[in-house]
Amino acid sequence: MITQQIEHKRNSQTHTLRRAFERFGFIPTTDELKNIKSKIWKGTATWIRDTENCPRQVYQVELRNVKMKVVFDIRLDEIVTCLPIGETNLDRKRKKKKIKWIKKK
């Protein structure tokens, strides 16, 4: 169980670094990620929303003068991905679900 959690945490870190490079053109350092996590735990990062059905939260942060959203997994104490500011595929899917649900009534 502990081994799986460590592996999941490592995979989340790798995913975050890859997505940052893919979306913003740079790879955050370990210190930068620790700084973001520190801001989240201290309450100085801008909270956007909780995710549905899992212990993750979305925050807006600034890193190297670039504003971005980060998804933080409370259980792992890890940033699991970073997203550009603005509407994402996840946001569009959530809107479609709400619209379908509203139409059914």
Secondary structure, 3 states (H helix, E strand, C coil): CHHHHHHHHHHHHHHHHHHHHHHHCCCCCHHHHHHHHHHHHHCCCEEEEECCCCCEEEEEEEECCEEEEEEEECCCCEEEEEEECCCCHHHHHHHHHHHHHHHHC
